[in-house]
Amino acid sequence: MDTCAATPPTVRPGILASASRVLQRMIARFERIPHGAIALLARVSIATTFWLSGQTKIEGLVLDPIGRTAELGVPRMSENAVELFRNEYALPLIPPELAAVTAAVAEHLFPLLLLVGLASRFSALALLVMTLVIQVFVYPSAFATHGLWAAALLYLIARGPGAVSLDHLIARRARARPRAW
C-alpha cells in the first residue's frame, strides 16, 4: 500500500510577493482617480438620463444631447404624457395631470442643476426619490437600471458634485470671505 499522498505543487514565495506588490500598485493607482472626475461623469450621465425622459413628456422644446437635435420653442405638456400617467404609470394618490406636470418639471429642472453643479446634493436627492417611486410603483422589475441610477445619485449625495461645479465655486468663495459677526 502506497502511503504517499499527492502533494499540491508549491508556489514560490517570491511569486506571491511579486503579485501582491503589483496588486497594491494597481489599487494605489485606482485610488488616485479624482473624485471630481467620477462626480462629473455621474452628474452628466444621470442628468442626461432624466433630461431625455423629461423630453418625452413635452412638446415645443427639443434639446437632445444624444441625438444632437435642438428645436427652441415654448414647452407644453404632451397629451401622450398625460395618457401615460393615466394608464401605464398610474401612480397612487396623485392625479395623472399633476403627476405628468410634476415629473416633466422635475426631469428638466434637477438635471440642469446637476449638470452645472448647483444644489447638487438636493437635486440628486430629488432624483433619487423619483427613482424610488419609479422602481416601486411604475417598473418594479427594472431594478438593474434603477439600482445603477441610485448608486450614482447616492454617490453624489454622499460625496458632492466635485470641483467642476458651481457648488464648489460658491463654497470656495464662502470660505475665502471672512465672516463679520
Number of C-alpha atoms within 10 A of each C-alpha: 3 4 5 6 6 6 6 6 6 6 8 8 9 9 10 11 11 11 12 12 12 12 12 12 12 11 11 11 10 10 10 8 10 11 15 16 14 15 23 22 15 21 28 16 17 21 25 21 13 23 23 18 15 21 20 14 22 21 16 13 14 18 14 14 11 8 7 8 9 11 11 9 10 10 13 13 18 17 13 13 22 19 15 15 21 16 10 10 18 16 17 9 7 11 13 20 16 12 20 26 20 11 18 23 16 19 24 18 16 22 26 20 20 29 22 18 25 19 16 27 22 16 23 29 17 16 23 20 14 17 21 19 14 17 17 14 12 16 15 12 10 12 16 9 11 18 14 12 22 22 13 20 27 16 18 24 17 10 13 24 31 21 17 15 22 19 20 17 15 12 10 12 11 11 10 9 8 8 7 4 3
